[in-house]
């Protein structure tokens, strides 16, 4: 029977990866989980969950994406740079 990995460990592993950028082999050694498990947890589970929860809050698309509204945004951003 496989030992389950707690949500706390999954989050710790993912946050460690995102902050340090260490490769999966080092993470597998440090956290005592399989190499493929590291990849599955980070990419397949936790990062997708983080994206699903945070993207609607912090990455909202404009309600209308008309040419005139996009040109206005582009013009405003050009004025900010000068």
Buried (B, 14 or more C-beta within 10 A) or exposed (E): EEEEBEEEBBBEBBEBBEEEEEEBEEBBEEBEBBEEBBBBBBEEBBBEBBEEEEEEEEEEEEEEEEEEEEEEEEEEEEEEEE
